[in-house]
Amino acid sequence: MKDQLEGLVSQMVERGILFDEAVGEFEKRFIKRVLERAEGNQSRAAQILGIHRNTLSRKIDAYKLDHRNHHAR
């Protein structure tokens, strides 16, 4: 996994992607994946992520993630 991450970081640097953009995109995708795993349950997702439920809610709003689509597949 470290090699894959290193390759991705190298590509991003070569393409001139800004730090804030890279961090934001990673955070957005990470949160989205955890919400899917938690089937849209924000409290459970926040626990998995190790952040407060309110913090997760703010990030969902900021990234415009639709967590409701993940309930009971």
Biopython code that builds the backbone (N, CA, C, O; Angstrom):
import numpy as np
from Bio.PDB.StructureBuilder import StructureBuilder

atoms = [
    (1, "MET", "N", (0.822, -1.191, 0.000)),
    (1, "MET", "CA", (0.000, 0.000, 0.000)),
    (1, "MET", "C", (0.871, 1.261, 0.000)),
    (1, "MET", "O", (0.536, 2.249, -0.654)),
    (2, "LYS", "N", (1.974, 1.224, 0.727)),
    (2, "LYS", "CA", (2.851, 2.397, 0.764)),
    (2, "LYS", "C", (3.391, 2.725, -0.621)),
    (2, "LYS", "O", (3.505, 3.897, -0.980)),
    (3, "ASP", "N", (3.725, 1.695, -1.407)),
    (3, "ASP", "CA", (4.237, 1.920, -2.761)),
    (3, "ASP", "C", (3.167, 2.552, -3.644)),
    (3, "ASP", "O", (3.462, 3.449, -4.434)),
    (4, "GLN", "N", (1.923, 2.088, -3.513)),
    (4, "GLN", "CA", (0.820, 2.648, -4.292)),
    (4, "GLN", "C", (0.609, 4.115, -3.933)),
    (4, "GLN", "O", (0.422, 4.959, -4.810)),
    (5, "LEU", "N", (0.640, 4.408, -2.645)),
    (5, "LEU", "CA", (0.460, 5.779, -2.186)),
    (5, "LEU", "C", (1.598, 6.663, -2.678)),
    (5, "LEU", "O", (1.372, 7.796, -3.104)),
    (6, "GLU", "N", (2.795, 6.153, -2.620)),
    (6, "GLU", "CA", (3.955, 6.918, -3.096)),
    (6, "GLU", "C", (3.815, 7.227, -4.584)),
    (6, "GLU", "O", (4.107, 8.343, -5.013)),
    (7, "GLY", "N", (3.370, 6.250, -5.375)),
    (7, "GLY", "CA", (3.159, 6.464, -6.802)),
    (7, "GLY", "C", (2.094, 7.520, -7.063)),
    (7, "GLY", "O", (2.249, 8.373, -7.937)),
    (8, "LEU", "N", (1.018, 7.452, -6.301)),
    (8, "LEU", "CA", (-0.063, 8.425, -6.448)),
    (8, "LEU", "C", (0.414, 9.831, -6.095)),
    (8, "LEU", "O", (0.117, 10.788, -6.810)),
    (9, "VAL", "N", (1.143, 9.952, -5.009)),
    (9, "VAL", "CA", (1.671, 11.252, -4.599)),
    (9, "VAL", "C", (2.607, 11.799, -5.680)),
    (9, "VAL", "O", (2.554, 12.985, -6.003)),
    (10, "SER", "N", (3.445, 10.954, -6.229)),
    (10, "SER", "CA", (4.359, 11.389, -7.286)),
    (10, "SER", "C", (3.594, 11.915, -8.488)),
    (10, "SER", "O", (3.952, 12.952, -9.047)),
    (11, "GLN", "N", (2.546, 11.212, -8.891)),
    (11, "GLN", "CA", (1.724, 11.645, -10.019)),
    (11, "GLN", "C", (1.072, 12.996, -9.732)),
    (11, "GLN", "O", (1.028, 13.867, -10.600)),
    (12, "MET", "N", (0.577, 13.161, -8.536)),
    (12, "MET", "CA", (-0.089, 14.403, -8.168)),
    (12, "MET", "C", (0.894, 15.574, -8.182)),
    (12, "MET", "O", (0.556, 16.665, -8.640)),
    (13, "VAL", "N", (2.091, 15.350, -7.688)),
    (13, "VAL", "CA", (3.108, 16.399, -7.684)),
    (13, "VAL", "C", (3.476, 16.763, -9.121)),
    (13, "VAL", "O", (3.585, 17.940, -9.462)),
    (14, "GLU", "N", (3.665, 15.747, -9.957)),
    (14, "GLU", "CA", (4.019, 15.993, -11.358)),
    (14, "GLU", "C", (2.932, 16.775, -12.092)),
    (14, "GLU", "O", (3.233, 17.580, -12.973)),
    (15, "ARG", "N", (1.690, 16.545, -11.738)),
    (15, "ARG", "CA", (0.572, 17.217, -12.397)),
    (15, "ARG", "C", (0.262, 18.592, -11.802)),
    (15, "ARG", "O", (-0.618, 19.303, -12.286)),
    (16, "GLY", "N", (0.985, 18.950, -10.760)),
    (16, "GLY", "CA", (0.812, 20.273, -10.168)),
    (16, "GLY", "C", (-0.429, 20.421, -9.303)),
    (16, "GLY", "O", (-0.947, 21.525, -9.136)),
    (17, "ILE", "N", (-0.902, 19.318, -8.758)),
    (17, "ILE", "CA", (-2.080, 19.377, -7.890)),
    (17, "ILE", "C", (-1.671, 20.003, -6.560)),
    (17, "ILE", "O", (-0.680, 19.603, -5.949)),
    (18, "LEU", "N", (-2.448, 20.988, -6.124)),
    (18, "LEU", "CA", (-2.144, 21.689, -4.886)),
    (18, "LEU", "C", (-2.438, 20.819, -3.665)),
    (18, "LEU", "O", (-3.308, 19.948, -3.694)),
    (19, "PHE", "N", (-1.700, 21.075, -2.604)),
    (19, "PHE", "CA", (-1.822, 20.297, -1.372)),
    (19, "PHE", "C", (-3.262, 20.274, -0.855)),
    (19, "PHE", "O", (-3.798, 19.205, -0.565)),
    (20, "ASP", "N", (-3.888, 21.443, -0.740)),
    (20, "ASP", "CA", (-5.253, 21.509, -0.211)),
    (20, "ASP", "C", (-6.225, 20.710, -1.070)),
    (20, "ASP", "O", (-7.128, 20.052, -0.554)),
    (21, "GLU", "N", (-6.033, 20.772, -2.378)),
    (21, "GLU", "CA", (-6.892, 20.014, -3.288)),
    (21, "GLU", "C", (-6.703, 18.510, -3.089)),
    (21, "GLU", "O", (-7.678, 17.758, -3.071)),
    (22, "ALA", "N", (-5.471, 18.077, -2.942)),
    (22, "ALA", "CA", (-5.172, 16.656, -2.749)),
    (22, "ALA", "C", (-5.754, 16.151, -1.431)),
    (22, "ALA", "O", (-6.378, 15.091, -1.383)),
    (23, "VAL", "N", (-5.544, 16.909, -0.378)),
    (23, "VAL", "CA", (-6.048, 16.516, 0.941)),
    (23, "VAL", "C", (-7.583, 16.470, 0.934)),
    (23, "VAL", "O", (-8.189, 15.541, 1.468)),
    (24, "GLY", "N", (-8.193, 17.480, 0.325)),
    (24, "GLY", "CA", (-9.655, 17.529, 0.262)),
    (24, "GLY", "C", (-10.239, 16.357, -0.498)),
    (24, "GLY", "O", (-11.228, 15.763, -0.070)),
    (25, "GLU", "N", (-9.629, 16.022, -1.624)),
    (25, "GLU", "CA", (-10.129, 14.902, -2.426)),
    (25, "GLU", "C", (-9.971, 13.576, -1.681)),
    (25, "GLU", "O", (-10.859, 12.723, -1.718)),
    (26, "PHE", "N", (-8.831, 13.413, -1.006)),
    (26, "PHE", "CA", (-8.627, 12.197, -0.216)),
    (26, "PHE", "C", (-9.669, 12.097, 0.887)),
    (26, "PHE", "O", (-10.286, 11.049, 1.077)),
    (27, "GLU", "N", (-9.862, 13.197, 1.614)),
    (27, "GLU", "CA", (-10.808, 13.210, 2.728)),
    (27, "GLU", "C", (-12.222, 12.895, 2.235)),
    (27, "GLU", "O", (-12.938, 12.100, 2.844)),
    (28, "LYS", "N", (-12.609, 13.518, 1.141)),
    (28, "LYS", "CA", (-13.944, 13.299, 0.585)),
    (28, "LYS", "C", (-14.159, 11.826, 0.236)),
    (28, "LYS", "O", (-15.177, 11.238, 0.602)),
    (29, "ARG", "N", (-13.212, 11.244, -0.461)),
    (29, "ARG", "CA", (-13.343, 9.839, -0.869)),
    (29, "ARG", "C", (-13.299, 8.890, 0.332)),
    (29, "ARG", "O", (-14.018, 7.892, 0.366)),
    (30, "PHE", "N", (-12.453, 9.208, 1.316)),
    (30, "PHE", "CA", (-12.337, 8.376, 2.510)),
    (30, "PHE", "C", (-13.657, 8.383, 3.280)),
    (30, "PHE", "O", (-14.151, 7.335, 3.693)),
    (31, "ILE", "N", (-14.218, 9.574, 3.466)),
    (31, "ILE", "CA", (-15.489, 9.697, 4.180)),
    (31, "ILE", "C", (-16.598, 8.980, 3.426)),
    (31, "ILE", "O", (-17.406, 8.276, 4.032)),
    (32, "LYS", "N", (-16.643, 9.151, 2.114)),
    (32, "LYS", "CA", (-17.669, 8.495, 1.303)),
    (32, "LYS", "C", (-17.597, 6.979, 1.452)),
    (32, "LYS", "O", (-18.625, 6.319, 1.606)),
    (33, "ARG", "N", (-16.395, 6.430, 1.408)),
    (33, "ARG", "CA", (-16.225, 4.974, 1.535)),
    (33, "ARG", "C", (-16.653, 4.485, 2.924)),
    (33, "ARG", "O", (-17.296, 3.442, 3.043)),
    (34, "VAL", "N", (-16.301, 5.230, 3.966)),
    (34, "VAL", "CA", (-16.684, 4.829, 5.323)),
    (34, "VAL", "C", (-18.201, 4.937, 5.502)),
    (34, "VAL", "O", (-18.802, 4.082, 6.153)),
    (35, "LEU", "N", (-18.821, 5.961, 4.942)),
    (35, "LEU", "CA", (-20.284, 6.070, 5.003)),
    (35, "LEU", "C", (-20.955, 4.882, 4.319)),
    (35, "LEU", "O", (-21.960, 4.364, 4.806)),
    (36, "GLU", "N", (-20.395, 4.455, 3.194)),
    (36, "GLU", "CA", (-20.931, 3.269, 2.515)),
    (36, "GLU", "C", (-20.811, 2.048, 3.411)),
    (36, "GLU", "O", (-21.748, 1.259, 3.534)),
    (37, "ARG", "N", (-19.655, 1.900, 4.033)),
    (37, "ARG", "CA", (-19.417, 0.755, 4.924)),
    (37, "ARG", "C", (-20.379, 0.769, 6.116)),
    (37, "ARG", "O", (-20.828, -0.278, 6.582)),
    (38, "ALA", "N", (-20.687, 1.985, 6.601)),
    (38, "ALA", "CA", (-21.589, 2.143, 7.747)),
    (38, "ALA", "C", (-23.051, 2.237, 7.305)),
    (38, "ALA", "O", (-23.930, 2.533, 8.115)),
    (39, "GLU", "N", (-23.308, 1.986, 6.022)),
    (39, "GLU", "CA", (-24.658, 2.018, 5.453)),
    (39, "GLU", "C", (-25.381, 3.329, 5.763)),
    (39, "GLU", "O", (-26.575, 3.341, 6.064)),
    (40, "GLY", "N", (-24.624, 4.440, 5.683)),
    (40, "GLY", "CA", (-25.208, 5.755, 5.886)),
    (40, "GLY", "C", (-25.369, 6.178, 7.329)),
    (40, "GLY", "O", (-25.805, 7.299, 7.592)),
    (41, "ASN", "N", (-25.031, 5.321, 8.267)),
    (41, "ASN", "CA", (-25.154, 5.652, 9.686)),
    (41, "ASN", "C", (-24.001, 6.576, 10.078)),
    (41, "ASN", "O", (-22.855, 6.145, 10.208)),
    (42, "GLN", "N", (-24.329, 7.844, 10.262)),
    (42, "GLN", "CA", (-23.287, 8.835, 10.533)),
    (42, "GLN", "C", (-22.597, 8.626, 11.874)),
    (42, "GLN", "O", (-21.395, 8.863, 11.995)),
    (43, "SER", "N", (-23.328, 8.195, 12.862)),
    (43, "SER", "CA", (-22.704, 7.960, 14.172)),
    (43, "SER", "C", (-21.673, 6.839, 14.076)),
    (43, "SER", "O", (-20.573, 6.946, 14.616)),
    (44, "ARG", "N", (-22.040, 5.770, 13.386)),
    (44, "ARG", "CA", (-21.112, 4.645, 13.221)),
    (44, "ARG", "C", (-19.924, 5.066, 12.345)),
    (44, "ARG", "O", (-18.783, 4.709, 12.637)),
    (45, "ALA", "N", (-20.189, 5.816, 11.284)),
    (45, "ALA", "CA", (-19.113, 6.280, 10.405)),
    (45, "ALA", "C", (-18.147, 7.177, 11.173)),
    (45, "ALA", "O", (-16.932, 7.043, 11.027)),
    (46, "ALA", "N", (-18.669, 8.082, 11.981)),
    (46, "ALA", "CA", (-17.817, 8.965, 12.776)),
    (46, "ALA", "C", (-16.942, 8.161, 13.723)),
    (46, "ALA", "O", (-15.769, 8.480, 13.917)),
    (47, "GLN", "N", (-17.516, 7.117, 14.313)),
    (47, "GLN", "CA", (-16.746, 6.259, 15.221)),
    (47, "GLN", "C", (-15.619, 5.562, 14.459)),
    (47, "GLN", "O", (-14.489, 5.506, 14.943)),
    (48, "ILE", "N", (-15.918, 5.033, 13.274)),
    (48, "ILE", "CA", (-14.905, 4.365, 12.454)),
    (48, "ILE", "C", (-13.794, 5.347, 12.090)),
    (48, "ILE", "O", (-12.612, 5.004, 12.129)),
    (49, "LEU", "N", (-14.185, 6.570, 11.735)),
    (49, "LEU", "CA", (-13.214, 7.595, 11.332)),
    (49, "LEU", "C", (-12.435, 8.179, 12.509)),
    (49, "LEU", "O", (-11.361, 8.751, 12.327)),
    (50, "GLY", "N", (-12.981, 8.032, 13.709)),
    (50, "GLY", "CA", (-12.322, 8.590, 14.892)),
    (50, "GLY", "C", (-12.528, 10.084, 15.027)),
    (50, "GLY", "O", (-11.675, 10.797, 15.557)),
    (51, "ILE", "N", (-13.697, 10.561, 14.530)),
    (51, "ILE", "CA", (-14.026, 11.980, 14.641)),
    (51, "ILE", "C", (-15.401, 12.124, 15.284)),
    (51, "ILE", "O", (-16.165, 11.162, 15.362)),
    (52, "HIS", "N", (-15.703, 13.325, 15.738)),
    (52, "HIS", "CA", (-17.000, 13.583, 16.362)),
    (52, "HIS", "C", (-18.096, 13.564, 15.306)),
    (52, "HIS", "O", (-17.855, 13.937, 14.158)),
    (53, "ARG", "N", (-19.266, 13.145, 15.671)),
    (53, "ARG", "CA", (-20.412, 13.068, 14.759)),
    (53, "ARG", "C", (-20.713, 14.419, 14.117)),
    (53, "ARG", "O", (-21.031, 14.477, 12.929)),
    (54, "ASN", "N", (-20.618, 15.507, 14.883)),
    (54, "ASN", "CA", (-20.869, 16.844, 14.335)),
    (54, "ASN", "C", (-19.822, 17.236, 13.291)),
    (54, "ASN", "O", (-20.140, 17.884, 12.294)),
    (55, "THR", "N", (-18.586, 16.840, 13.528)),
    (55, "THR", "CA", (-17.516, 17.106, 12.561)),
    (55, "THR", "C", (-17.807, 16.381, 11.252)),
    (55, "THR", "O", (-17.645, 16.948, 10.171)),
    (56, "LEU", "N", (-18.232, 15.142, 11.351)),
    (56, "LEU", "CA", (-18.577, 14.369, 10.157)),
    (56, "LEU", "C", (-19.732, 15.025, 9.420)),
    (56, "LEU", "O", (-19.704, 15.134, 8.194)),
    (57, "SER", "N", (-20.732, 15.456, 10.142)),
    (57, "SER", "CA", (-21.889, 16.097, 9.523)),
    (57, "SER", "C", (-21.470, 17.353, 8.752)),
    (57, "SER", "O", (-21.950, 17.590, 7.643)),
    (58, "ARG", "N", (-20.582, 18.149, 9.334)),
    (58, "ARG", "CA", (-20.090, 19.353, 8.655)),
    (58, "ARG", "C", (-19.319, 18.994, 7.387)),
    (58, "ARG", "O", (-19.448, 19.669, 6.365)),
    (59, "LYS", "N", (-18.527, 17.943, 7.454)),
    (59, "LYS", "CA", (-17.748, 17.530, 6.292)),
    (59, "LYS", "C", (-18.657, 16.966, 5.196)),
    (59, "LYS", "O", (-18.401, 17.184, 4.012)),
    (60, "ILE", "N", (-19.697, 16.255, 5.573)),
    (60, "ILE", "CA", (-20.670, 15.748, 4.598)),
    (60, "ILE", "C", (-21.312, 16.915, 3.862)),
    (60, "ILE", "O", (-21.467, 16.881, 2.642)),
    (61, "ASP", "N", (-21.685, 17.946, 4.610)),
    (61, "ASP", "CA", (-22.270, 19.144, 3.992)),
    (61, "ASP", "C", (-21.256, 19.861, 3.102)),
    (61, "ASP", "O", (-21.582, 20.271, 1.988)),
    (62, "ALA", "N", (-20.032, 20.012, 3.596)),
    (62, "ALA", "CA", (-19.004, 20.734, 2.845)),
    (62, "ALA", "C", (-18.664, 20.038, 1.531)),
    (62, "ALA", "O", (-18.443, 20.691, 0.511)),
    (63, "TYR", "N", (-18.624, 18.707, 1.567)),
    (63, "TYR", "CA", (-18.283, 17.939, 0.365)),
    (63, "TYR", "C", (-19.518, 17.549, -0.443)),
    (63, "TYR", "O", (-19.419, 16.894, -1.481)),
    (64, "LYS", "N", (-20.678, 17.964, 0.054)),
    (64, "LYS", "CA", (-21.945, 17.670, -0.625)),
    (64, "LYS", "C", (-22.120, 16.172, -0.885)),
    (64, "LYS", "O", (-22.501, 15.753, -1.978)),
    (65, "LEU", "N", (-21.833, 15.384, 0.143)),
    (65, "LEU", "CA", (-21.997, 13.932, 0.052)),
    (65, "LEU", "C", (-23.431, 13.574, 0.404)),
    (65, "LEU", "O", (-23.980, 14.075, 1.385)),
    (66, "ASP", "N", (-24.022, 12.725, -0.381)),
    (66, "ASP", "CA", (-25.396, 12.290, -0.104)),
    (66, "ASP", "C", (-25.337, 10.957, 0.622)),
    (66, "ASP", "O", (-25.317, 9.894, 0.001)),
    (67, "HIS", "N", (-25.311, 11.031, 1.942)),
    (67, "HIS", "CA", (-25.192, 9.833, 2.766)),
    (67, "HIS", "C", (-26.476, 9.013, 2.789)),
    (67, "HIS", "O", (-26.439, 7.840, 3.159)),
    (68, "ARG", "N", (-27.594, 9.588, 2.409)),
    (68, "ARG", "CA", (-28.879, 8.883, 2.503)),
    (68, "ARG", "C", (-28.982, 7.741, 1.514)),
    (68, "ARG", "O", (-29.765, 6.815, 1.725)),
    (69, "ASN", "N", (-28.209, 7.784, 0.441)),
    (69, "ASN", "CA", (-28.264, 6.725, -0.561)),
    (69, "ASN", "C", (-27.649, 5.420, -0.078)),
    (69, "ASN", "O", (-27.739, 4.406, -0.769)),
    (70, "HIS", "N", (-27.037, 5.427, 1.077)),
    (70, "HIS", "CA", (-26.325, 4.244, 1.544)),
    (70, "HIS", "C", (-27.107, 3.417, 2.554)),
    (70, "HIS", "O", (-26.604, 2.405, 3.041)),
    (71, "HIS", "N", (-28.313, 3.825, 2.871)),
    (71, "HIS", "CA", (-29.121, 3.059, 3.831)),
    (71, "HIS", "C", (-29.563, 1.748, 3.228)),
    (71, "HIS", "O", (-29.905, 1.681, 2.048)),
    (72, "ALA", "N", (-29.557, 0.722, 4.024)),
    (72, "ALA", "CA", (-30.107, -0.613, 3.721)),
    (72, "ALA", "C", (-30.100, -0.963, 2.235)),
    (72, "ALA", "O", (-31.085, -0.777, 1.520)),
    (73, "ARG", "N", (-28.983, -1.463, 1.814)),
    (73, "ARG", "CA", (-28.851, -1.851, 0.399)),
    (73, "ARG", "C", (-29.638, -3.088, 0.082)),
    (73, "ARG", "O", (-29.635, -3.546, -1.061)),
]
sb = StructureBuilder()
sb.init_structure("model")
sb.init_model(0)
sb.init_chain("A")
sb.init_seg("    ")
for serial, (resi, resn, name, xyz) in enumerate(atoms, 1):
    if name == "N":
        sb.init_residue(resn, " ", resi, " ")
    sb.init_atom(name, np.array(xyz, "f"), 0.0, 1.0, " ", f" {name:<3s}", serial, name[0])
structure = sb.get_structure()
